[in-house]
Amino acid sequence: MNTENKYQKLALSLLFDAVGYVSYVIPGLGELFDVVWAPASAYLMTKMYKGNKGKIAAAVTFIEEAMPGLDIIPTFTLMWLYTYVFSSSKKVKRTIKV
């Protein structure tokens, strides 16, 4: 994966997490927004991250957005960190052992 695409995903992740925070800005209407945003965010997660990791992240994102009070968790950014920081460090360790 090229570096440009990697950082485009980071920018989108930060944007999508910010959209998820909208429910805190507009009391009352925010929870109605979450009803729409929860499935939309799950769909976006599956498009950004393919395979089983994307499906699991989509389920976590859906639950996080649907449950009141959990909107503070930046699931898109955490998934980006998992994919490009934590998982890539495991790949480097495996390469060194070989």
Disulfide bonds with the S-S distance in Angstrom:
none
